[in-house]
């Protein structure tokens, strides 16, 4: 299995190109790490499992999603995301970078 480098990072605001919503990345998996049952039920477009997958907080909703890289684009709006869990992960929004600053240091 060849490991791919993730295009997006935690704190980055993204746009889902198929479903038209914005969100912020809270975590990245190098490849799909869900269950086969979840994949069969939720991944209706059957994206490749061997690519980075992202845990996202959805803008303007209370939802969190798990999305393959192939469905995402960087968001160039410079606008923050509205989600009730943002403060659990991030301390501030930097519009010039289109990203949030992590509340926690990385290992």
Phi, psi and omega in degrees: 000130178267129179277133177259147175279133180291138178281332185242160184228160177305134182098342182282137176274133183232172177231131178275113188289338179270320186254359170069025176247159175259160178194178177235137180286128175250339178198159181227134172252137181299326176216169179307129181237015177276184180272161175299322180298317179297315181301313181296323183277324191251329184272070188297334180273358180052055178292159177301139177279334185271061176206165176298142176237144189239137172268122186236148166261127185275131179296133176074017182215174174260006185279151168237146182228168178232116194227139176284152182303323184300343181264001187246148172230154172293145179265123183260010185289333185074009182264144177287168177259143177254108179209138184295342181262002182308315184295341177289336186246327190230152182258327183203154176259134177247094184300330180294340178251351183062035186210161177259152174272133181293141176282337185243145176283151180268151176279000000 
